[in-house]
Amino acid sequence: MPFRVLVVYPRDVTTRIGLFEDGTDIMRREIRHDENELAEFPHIADQWSHRLRALEELLSEWNPSEEALSFDAVISLAWLPRTYPYGVYLVDGDLFEYLNRSPFVISSSSLGAPLAEALSRFMGSVAYAVSAVSCSGMDPIARLSGLPELPFGQTMRSLAVRDAVHRASMDLDIAFEEISVLVACLGRNFTICAYSGGRTMDLSVSNERGPFSAAQPGAVPAAEIIRMAYSGLWSKDALLENIMASGGMMGYTGNADPVEVSRDGLTGDMFAELVIRSMAYQVAQEISAQATMLYGNVDAIILTGYCANDGTFTDAICEGVSWITDKIIVYPGADKLMMMANCAFRVLNGREKLLSFSDVGNSNLSRL
């Protein structure tokens, strides 16, 4: 019997929803919320009931082929403690209580798992939450930055990386727990990691180290950043904005879309071409560095994310890493609804273990 999964994905002024049956789209919708109405809520957490009403109204109206709407699970993202292992968690009472403490609601997507739990009760189903970020599993040797107060591996966009590894595992017919790959997740921000034995062994993210990305600067001279901060020319917020959202390719060209910047390069803009090639060079450089963790045992290199849509960019990366392996897989784009649905399907099909928030919290896993 096929499984059905409902995916909920809240964003700044929208809430996306999708219904999937064994990996196939059945329905997708996007609710656009009035920005003025959302602005009336003092905290993001206070938007929960407003967004829930809109979702319940949408589901009540949707009735394909006169059939009753039903699904086996509802899933969304959850912002769990970074030291918790990546995976799919049952949204039980303990997790629901944790997620509804307002200090932990840091973005609109933080509302996803509580909304999924409410919808599961509304529809008589079960709720899952997939961890949005995680750094557990990293080899301790990869964590030391040189400053004890600032270890590496603070954040990682786990969903896209894990989804790409699962896809490669199936495409290469290698068990997920046995595959060893280098993954470059290339969105507005970049995550590049060595993945082996079902866990992330080492990683770099573009607001911390490694290459500059579409919107973040990657590794920058630390002493110069300190001088900038105390120069009087930058406010704290402006400097953080430069590092978190308007650095990298955006800072050089005013554009965070590599396809458009590549097009400019192909039509004679030599500086745009230089920026694309430099970004690709630095990605290849970091992939090569991450290969050290796998001691040359690399089944494949995976390039994924929105920036992987740009063939000029990915071709330049491939030129720099083909000496590691000739097995380079490109999975362009980043369909978060489908990624989350795939997580639920793996649990429902018995291919992935369902985790318990309280059990993990009471075990040594939470201190990895």
N, C-alpha and C positions, 0 to 999 in steps of 0.2 A: 504494500500500500504506500503510495507516495506521501512524503511529508510536506507540510506547508509551514512557512515561516513568515512572520510579519516583522519588518525592520523599521525602527524609529530613529530618526537622526535630526535632532534640533540644531539649528544654526542661529546666527545673530538675529535675523528678522524673519526666518522661515523655519518650518518644520517639515522635513522630507519623510515620506513613508513609502514602503514598498512591500508587496506581497509576492512571495516566490514559492514555486513548487518544484522540488528536486532540482534547484539551480536554474529554473526557467522563470523569467518575469511573467507575472500575471497582471500586476497593477503597480503603477507608481503615481504618486501625487505629491504636490508641494503646496503647503499652506503658507501664504504670505501674511504675516502679522502686521498690523498697523504700528509703525515705529513710535507714533505718539502714545499709543496705548501701552506699549512695552516700557516706554520711558517713565510712565507713572509708577512703575514698581521700583521701590527703593533698592532691592537686591535681585540678582538673577534668580535666586531660589524662589522668590515670590511670584515668578511668572508661571510656576508649575501648574496651578489650577486653570489659569487662562489657556495655556497650550493644551492641557488635557481636554477641556471642553471642546476646543476646536477639533481635536483628533476624534473624540467620541461622535461629534456631529458628522464628520466626514465618513467614519465607518458605518454609522447608522444609515447614511444615504446610499452607500455603495452596496449594490445587491446584484451581482452579475448573473445573468440567465435565471433569475428568480431563485437562486440557490442561497441558502443561509451562509453567511460569512463565517468561516472557521479556519483555525490554524493550530499547529501543534506547539508552537513556541513564539514568543515575542522577544526580540533581542535589540540591544542598543549598546552604546559605549558607556563605560564607567571609569571615572578617574580614581583609581585605587592607589594606595601607597606604592611608591616606586619600587620598594623592595619586595613587593608581592610578585610571585611568578606570573608571567603572561599566561592568559588562558581565558576560558569561558567559565563564568561563575553563575551559580544559581542565585537569583535575587530573592533571598529569604529575609526574615525579620531583621537579623543582625546587619546584613548588607544594606537593606533599605534604610535602617536607622542611621548608619554611617553616612550614606549618600545624601541624606536629607539634613545633615548639619550644615548650616549655611556657610561656615568658614571654608568648607571643602568644595563649594559650588563656585568654580573659578571661571567657567565659561558656559555658554548656552548648551553646549554638548554635554555638560555635566548633568543636565536634566534628563538625559536619555534613559538611563536605567530606571529611575523612579517613574518616568512616564510609561516605560515598558511594563513595569510591575503593575501599575494601575490598569493598563489596557488588558493585561493578562487576566486580572480579576473581572474586568468588564466583559471579557469574551470567554471566560472559563478555560483559560489556558495556563501556561507556565512561562515565567520570565527568566531570560538569561541576560548577562552583562559581559561584554568582552572588554578586557582591560585596555585602556587607551594608550598608556605608556608603561614601560617597565624597564628596569635595569638589572633585575635579578638574573643570575646565570653567568654574568660576566666573569671571566677569569680574574682573580685578584691581581695578577701581574699586570693586567691592562688598566687598572683603576688609578694607579699612582700618577699624578700630574706633575709632581715636583713641589707643589704646595699642599701640605697635609690638610689644610682647610678646604681645598677645592679638588676633590677627586673627579676623575673623568667618569662618564657614563651616567650623568644626572637624569637625562630623559632620552626616550627613544619612541618613535612612532611605530609601535609594535604591530599594529593591524596590517599595514601594507607589506611590511617585511615578511611577516609570518605567512600571509596569503601567497606571496610570490614563491616562498620556499615550498609550500604545499603544492602549488601548481607545477613547479619544477620537479618535485618528487614524483608526481603522477606522470608527467611528460617523459621523464628519464627512466621511469620504472625502477626507482630506488626508494627504499623505505624511508619515511620521513625521519625516523630516529637514526638513520645511517648516512644520510646525505650530508656532504660538506660543500658549502657554496659561499661565494662572496656576493653580497647583495648591495646594490646601489639604488636606494629609493629616492628618486629625483623629482620632488615636487617644488613648491616655492622654497622649501627648506630641504636640505639633503640629509639623509641618514645612510651611512655606509658601514657595513658590518661583515664580520666573519661568523658564519652560522654552521654549527656542526653538533651532532648528537642531540638534536631537538632543542638547542638553546643558542643564544647569542653569546659568542665567546669574547668578542671585542667589537667596539663600535665607535664611530665619530659622528657628531651631529654639527650642522653648520653654524649654530650659535655658540659653539664651544671650541671646536677644532676642525681640522680637515679643510676641504675646498670651500671657496665661496660658492654660494648657491644663487638661485634666481632672486632671492630677497635678503640673504644673510651673508655676512662677510667671511665666515669660516675662521681659521686661525689668523690672528692679527698680532702685531707687536704689543706685548703687554705693557711695557714701559710707556709707549706712546699713547696707549689708551688712558693710562693714569694721568699723563700730562694733559691730554684733551679734557679729561674730567675736571681738572683743577685750573684750566686756562681761563675760566670765566666766560668763554665763548659758547659753552654748551650747558643747557640745563640737564638735570638727571633724566627727565622724561625724553628730551630730544636725543640724548645719547643712546638711551635704551631703544628708542624707535629706530635709530640708525642701525643698531646691532641686530634687532629682532625682526624688522620688517622692511627697511628701506636701504639695506646695504647690498653687497654682491652685485649681480648684474643690473638690478634696479638702480643702484647708486651710480654705476658707470654710464648707463644708457637711458635711465628714466623709464625703463620697460622691464617687466618681470616675465614676459612671454618669450621663451627662447625661439619659438617658431618665427615670430615677427622679427626678432633681432637677427636670426640667421638669414631671413629674407633680405634684411637690410644689408647684411654682409655680402650676400650673393649679388646684390645690385650695385655694389661698388663702395659701400660704407666700410672702409678699411678698419676703423676703430671697432665697429660692431663685430666684424669678423675676428679681430684680435680678442675681444672679450669672450666670445663663444669658444674660441680655440683655447684660451687660457683657462676657462672654467672646465672644459673637457680634459685638459692636461692635468689640472689639479685633482679631478675625480679619478683619472687613471692612476695618478700618483698615490692617492689614498687607497684605492683598491689594491694596488701592488703592496702597500704597507700592511694592509689587513691580511694579505696572503701569508704573512709571516706566522700568524697565529695558527694557520692550518698546516704549516710545515710542508707546503707544496701539494698536499692532498686535496685538490680542488676538482670537484665533479663538474662545476659550471660556474660561470659568472652571470648574474642576473641584473639587468637594467630595467627598472620599472618606475612608474610615476608619470605625472603629466609631462615633464621635460623629455621623457623618453619618446614622445611623439615627434620630436625633431630629429630627423634622420641625419642631418649634418652634425649635430651634437653627438649623437650616439656613435656615428661612424668614427668620429675623432677619438672618442673614448676607446672604442674597439682597437684602433691602431695602437693605442698605448698599453693595452693589457693582453693582446693576443698571444704574447710570449708565455703567459701563465697557463692558458688553456685555449683550445680552438672551440670549445663549447661555450658560446656566449648567447644567452637567451634574452630577448627584449620583450617585455610585457608592457606596452605603452598604456598610459591612462591610469586612472585610479577611481574605480567604482566602489565607493565605500559601502553603499547599500548592499551590493552583491558580496563584498568581502565579509560583511557581518552575517549575511544570510549563510554563506559558506561555513562560517564558524558554527552556527546552529546546526546545520545539516551534518557536520562531522560529529557533533555530540549525539544527535538523534540516531545516526547510523552506527554509533559505537566506535568511531574511528578516533575520537578524542575524549579524554576524561573530563567530566563536569566537576569543577572545583567548588569548594565551600569556603566562603570568606572567613567564617569563624574557625574552621579546622586549620586553614593556612595560618591564621593569626596565632593559633595556639601551638604551632609547630616550629621547628627550626627553620623551615623554608622562608619564613618572613624575615629572617636575619641574614639571608644569603647576600 
